[in-house]
Amino acid sequence: MFEVSRSHVSEPHIIISTNYCSVFLDGVTINSKIISSNSPISHYMEEGDVMKSTKRNANVCSNCKWPKINGLVNVPYKLTEDFSSDEKQQIQNSMSSFHLNTCVRFVPQSTQSSWVNIVKNSGCWSWIGRTGGRQDLSLGSGCVTHGIIQHELIHALGFWHEQSRTDRDLYVRIHLENVLDGYQRNFDLHETNNLNVPYDYSSIMHYGSLDFSRNNRFTITPIQTSATIGQRVQMTENDILKINKLYDCDSYLHKDGEWDNKLGEPFTTKCPRGQAISHITR
């Protein structure tokens, strides 16, 4: 039966600025994999992997941030026993990427009244932001991968998909004539706070070009014709930047004292063959 519910260890103060080495998935995007996993439960979902809310305006995420105490945003979570030890380790490894680059800390739930309950249910999905009480986040079969875990956790932190931004029509074209009947609303705009962060074609939160296609033709194309969309397997620096701005993670400024690296500055990250550095280019 398909059921859903929403009902610290001290660390050394280390400021880390990371440029990410990213690989491409031969046209298979993170979101495409999520949509495939969620096909049996798609009628429960908004935008493919967001649990529909009946208690608040789904277009506005107000008062849904996790509380910040002493400079850190603690997000309590529980892992159900359905996950194997290897899967639990993968989930914790993916959480660690937030710990290294933002002031967000996923901490085991103890007495906190609001927490993310990570379950191995059908599909990959989350609520948007903090809902209050227990809120399920599902990592079902095929969902326990680094990029999908990050994607769903970013939803839980309060973010919609990138192409739902209020300014998206400046950057992409939506081809509703190619969208599956009944799924056109997955391409609606939302009232979003874009935090003065540039639109990110490579965001881990971006749809792929064929997502929800009824005829194997593009449902979304970039206006910047040289751009590719949605192929990253992990958070980009723009994804990290948005989290840091939303939660005022002042201690995670880059070394230049700004939110992004200066253009023309050398990068210290060396990537393996076949991978490239992902960074902000504004």
N, C-alpha and C positions, 0 to 999 in steps of 0.2 A: 504494500500500500504506500502511496506517495503522500508523505506528511511533511509539512513545513511548520516552523515555529519562529517567532521573534519575541518574543516575550521580553619586590624588585631588588632584583638584585642590583646593588650599586656597581657602576662601571667607571673606568677611568675616563676623564674628560679628554677625548681625542677628536679633533676635527679632521675629517677625511674628505678629500675631493677626488672623485673617481670619474674617469672616462671609461665608457663601456666598450668592450669588444663584442661585436654583434655578428651573427651569421644569418643567412637567409634560408628560407624553407622551400625554395623552388615553387613559389606561388601559393603554398598552403600557409595561411596566416593563423595566428593564435585564435582569432575570432572564428575563422572557418572551422577549426577543430572543435571549438566550443559549440558552434551551431550544430555540427554533426552529432556530437554527444547528446545534445539536448532535443533532438528531433522528436523523441517519444513524448516529451513533456512541454513542447513549445507553446501549447495553449495556456500554460501557467505563467509564461514569461513575457516580459517587455524588452524590446531590443535584443532578444535572443537569449540573454542570461541574467536579466534583472527580474527579481521576484516582484510581481504586481502588488501594489499597495492599495488597500481600500480605506485607509484611515488618514491619508494626507494627500495633498496635491503632489502627484509624482513628478511634476515638472519643476518643483521648487524644493531644494534640499536646505531647509532652514532649521536651525537649532539641531543639526544632525552631526555636528563634529564631536569627536571624542575629547574628553576633558584633558587639559594640560596642567600638570602639577610639577613645580620645581624644574621647569624647562623641558620636561618630557611628556609626550602624549602616550599614556599607557592604554593599550587596547587589550583587555582580558580575553582569553580564548580557552576553549576546551577542544581536545581531539578525542573523538569517540574511539572505542577499542576495535572498530571495524578495520582500521588501517594497520598494515603490516609495519614492522619496525623500520624497514627501508623507506616506506612511504612517509612515516612520521618524520624520519630524518630529512627527507626531501622537503617536506613542508617547513620544517624548522630552518633548513638551509635557505629557503626562499624568503622566510621572514627575516633572516639575518641581513639580507641585502637592504632592507628598510632600516635596520639598526645602524648599518655602516654609513648611510647616506642621508638620513633624516633624523628628526627627533622623535619619531614614532617607535614605540617599543611594544611588541606583542608579548604579553606576559601571561603565564598560566592563571586561570581564573580561580579565585579562592572565595572571598566574601563579597566581591563586587556584584552589584545588582544588574548590571548590563554587561553582556559579553557576546563574543562570536563563538557559536557552537559549530565546529567544523565536522561535518558528517560525510559519510560515504553513501550518499543517496543517489538517485538517478540524475545524471548530468552534472554540469558545472554551472553554478549560479550563486548569486548573492543578493542581499538587499543593498540599497544605496545609503551609505552613512550609518550612523548610530540610530537605531530605532527605539531603544529602551527595552530592558529585559533581555531574555534570550533571543538571539537572532541566528538562524541557521545559515551556514554557507556550505554548499555542497561541492565536494571534489570526488565525483563518481568515477566509474571506469573510464580510463583514458585521460583523466583530468589532473592526475598528480604529476605534472611536469612543471618545471621552473617558471616558464612564462605564463601558463594558465593560473597557477597559484598566485603569482604577482597580480595578474589581471583581476582576479576575483577579490583579492585583498584591497586593491585600489578602489573597486566599487564600494567595499565596506568602509573605506575611509571617506567616502562622500562624492566620488566622481562618476559621471556618466561616460559614455563612449565619446571619443574625440570628435567624430563627425556629427555629434548632436549639439556642438557648440553653437551659440547664437550667431557667430560670424562665419559659419562653415561655408555658406554660399559664395564667399569670396575665394574659396580654395578648392572646392570640389563641386561636381555636378552630380545630381541624383537622377537616375533613370528609372522612374517609377513604372514605366511601361514594361520593364524587364523583371519587375519584382513579383514574386509569388503572390497570388491572390490572398488577401487577408493579412499580409505581412507589411503592407505599405507604411503602417504607423511606426514600424521599427526605424524609419528614416525621418521621423519628426524631429524638429528642433526643440531644444529645452532652454529654459531660462537659466543660463549658466553664468557663473562668475569666472571669467577666463584669466583673471589674476595677472593680466598684462604679460602673459606668456605666449610666444608665437605659436600659431597653428602647427601641429606636428604630424606630418604625413606618416612618419615612422613610429608613432606612438604605439605602445603595446595595447592601447585602448581603441585603436582605429579598426574599422571594418576593412575587410579585403574587397577587392574589386568585383568579385562574383558572389558575395554573400547574399543569400535569399534570392538568387536568380532563378527564374522559372524556365529560362530558355538557353542557359549557358552564355548569355550576353552580359556585359558589364552592368551592374546596378549602381556603381559609384566610380567616378573617374576624376583624377586630379586636374585642375585647371592649369597648373604648372605641369606641362606635358612630360617633362623629364623626370618627374617625381614618381616614386613607387610608394604604395600605401600598405601599411599594416604588416610588413614582413618581419619585424623584429621578434626575437625570441625572449627578450627581457626588457625591462624598463629602459627608456632613453633618458638622457639628462633632462629633457623637457618634462617628462613624466615626474622625475624626482623634484624638479624645480617647482612644479605645481603643488606637490605635497608640502614642500618646505615653505612655500608662500601661504598656502591655506592655513597651515598650523604655526606660522611665525617661528620657524626653526632658525632663529638668528645665529645659533652657534654652528650652523652648518653652511655658512657662507663660504664661498670659494676664497682662495688665498689672496685674491686681488681685492677682497672686501666687497664684491658684488655677487649677484645671484648666478652669474654665468662666467665662463672663461672669456678672456679678452681675445678678440680675433688676432691672429698672427703670433700668439704666444705658443711656444713649443709644448707638446704633450709628453708626459712622462710614461704613459701607458704604451707598451709594446704588445701588439696583438699577434697571435699565431697566424700562420699562413692561411689565406682564405677568409680571414675576418678583417673587419674595419672598425675604426674608432667611431663611436656615436657621440655627438656633442652638439651643443647649441650653436647656431650659426648666425645669430642676430648681432 
